[in-house]
Amino acid sequence: MICKMSENKENVIEIPRVQIVMTFVATCIESTARLLNTSYKDVYQRMKRVGMIEQYIIPHYDTLHTESRENIAEGMVECLNEWEGRK
């Protein structure tokens, strides 16, 4: 994000990568909850229980964040169901 202060000066605000990734994780959880018509707390607990956040979303952030929210949510539901079926 760049904030212009004047014609010749710019103030650059740098957001740490970990903050960007965690914001994306929250977006994945919320989009999935919306698609499943349930609470984000329920989806978070389900994802946490199977390790999906740490083992799938965070490690694959670079690939996943290029998708639309709709595609991400659909993929998250598919993955969550599959991972829960394994446990």
C-alpha positions as a Markdown table, in Angstrom:
| # | Residue | x | y | z |
|---|---|---|---|---|
| 1 | Met | 0.0 | 0.0 | 0.0 |
| 2 | Ile | 1.4 | 3.4 | -0.9 |
| 3 | Cys | 0.1 | 6.6 | 0.6 |
| 4 | Lys | 0.9 | 9.8 | -1.2 |
| 5 | Met | 1.8 | 12.8 | 1.0 |
| 6 | Ser | 2.6 | 15.3 | -1.6 |
| 7 | Glu | 3.7 | 15.6 | -5.3 |
| 8 | Asn | 7.3 | 14.6 | -4.6 |
| 9 | Lys | 7.1 | 12.5 | -1.5 |
| 10 | Glu | 5.6 | 9.1 | -0.8 |
| 11 | Asn | 5.2 | 7.2 | 2.4 |
| 12 | Val | 5.3 | 3.5 | 2.0 |
| 13 | Ile | 3.5 | 1.3 | 4.5 |
| 14 | Glu | 4.9 | -2.2 | 4.6 |
| 15 | Ile | 2.7 | -4.9 | 6.0 |
| 16 | Pro | 4.6 | -8.0 | 7.3 |
| 17 | Arg | 4.1 | -11.2 | 5.3 |
| 18 | Val | 2.8 | -13.1 | 8.3 |
| 19 | Gln | 0.0 | -10.5 | 8.7 |
| 20 | Ile | -1.0 | -10.8 | 5.1 |
| 21 | Val | -1.0 | -14.6 | 5.2 |
| 22 | Met | -3.1 | -14.6 | 8.4 |
| 23 | Thr | -5.6 | -12.2 | 6.9 |
| 24 | Phe | -5.8 | -14.6 | 4.0 |
| 25 | Val | -6.4 | -17.5 | 6.4 |
| 26 | Ala | -9.3 | -15.5 | 8.0 |
| 27 | Thr | -10.7 | -14.8 | 4.5 |
| 28 | Cys | -10.6 | -18.6 | 3.7 |
| 29 | Ile | -12.4 | -19.4 | 7.0 |
| 30 | Glu | -15.1 | -16.7 | 6.5 |
| 31 | Ser | -15.7 | -17.6 | 2.8 |
| 32 | Thr | -16.0 | -21.3 | 3.7 |
| 33 | Ala | -18.4 | -20.5 | 6.5 |
| 34 | Arg | -20.5 | -18.5 | 4.2 |
| 35 | Leu | -20.6 | -21.2 | 1.6 |
| 36 | Leu | -21.5 | -23.8 | 4.3 |
| 37 | Asn | -24.0 | -21.4 | 5.9 |
| 38 | Thr | -22.4 | -21.9 | 9.3 |
| 39 | Ser | -20.4 | -19.8 | 11.7 |
| 40 | Tyr | -16.7 | -19.0 | 11.1 |
| 41 | Lys | -16.1 | -20.4 | 14.6 |
| 42 | Asp | -17.3 | -23.8 | 13.5 |
| 43 | Val | -15.3 | -23.8 | 10.4 |
| 44 | Tyr | -12.2 | -22.6 | 12.3 |
| 45 | Gln | -12.6 | -25.4 | 14.8 |
| 46 | Arg | -13.1 | -28.0 | 12.0 |
| 47 | Met | -10.0 | -26.8 | 10.1 |
| 48 | Lys | -7.9 | -26.6 | 13.3 |
| 49 | Arg | -8.9 | -30.1 | 14.3 |
| 50 | Val | -7.6 | -31.7 | 11.0 |
| 51 | Gly | -4.6 | -29.4 | 10.8 |
| 52 | Met | -5.8 | -27.7 | 7.6 |
| 53 | Ile | -4.7 | -24.2 | 8.4 |
| 54 | Glu | -1.1 | -25.1 | 9.3 |
| 55 | Gln | -0.6 | -28.0 | 6.8 |
| 56 | Tyr | -2.6 | -26.7 | 3.8 |
| 57 | Ile | -3.6 | -23.0 | 3.8 |
| 58 | Ile | -0.5 | -21.4 | 5.1 |
| 59 | Pro | 2.1 | -23.5 | 3.1 |
| 60 | His | 0.1 | -23.0 | -0.1 |
| 61 | Tyr | -0.7 | -19.4 | 0.3 |
| 62 | Asp | 1.3 | -18.3 | -2.8 |
| 63 | Thr | -0.9 | -20.5 | -5.0 |
| 64 | Leu | -4.2 | -20.2 | -3.2 |
| 65 | His | -4.3 | -16.4 | -3.0 |
| 66 | Thr | -4.4 | -16.2 | -6.8 |
| 67 | Glu | -7.8 | -17.8 | -6.9 |
| 68 | Ser | -11.2 | -16.1 | -6.6 |
| 69 | Arg | -13.0 | -16.2 | -3.2 |
| 70 | Glu | -15.6 | -18.5 | -4.7 |
| 71 | Asn | -13.0 | -21.0 | -6.0 |
| 72 | Ile | -11.1 | -20.8 | -2.7 |
| 73 | Ala | -14.3 | -21.5 | -0.7 |
| 74 | Glu | -15.3 | -24.4 | -2.9 |
| 75 | Gly | -11.8 | -25.9 | -2.7 |
| 76 | Met | -11.7 | -25.4 | 1.1 |
| 77 | Val | -15.0 | -27.2 | 1.5 |
| 78 | Glu | -13.8 | -30.1 | -0.6 |
| 79 | Cys | -10.5 | -30.3 | 1.2 |
| 80 | Leu | -12.1 | -30.0 | 4.6 |
| 81 | Asn | -14.5 | -32.8 | 3.9 |
| 82 | Glu | -11.7 | -35.0 | 2.6 |
| 83 | Trp | -9.4 | -34.3 | 5.5 |
| 84 | Glu | -12.2 | -35.0 | 8.0 |
| 85 | Gly | -13.0 | -38.3 | 6.2 |
| 86 | Arg | -9.4 | -39.4 | 6.8 |
| 87 | Lys | -9.4 | -38.8 | 10.6 |
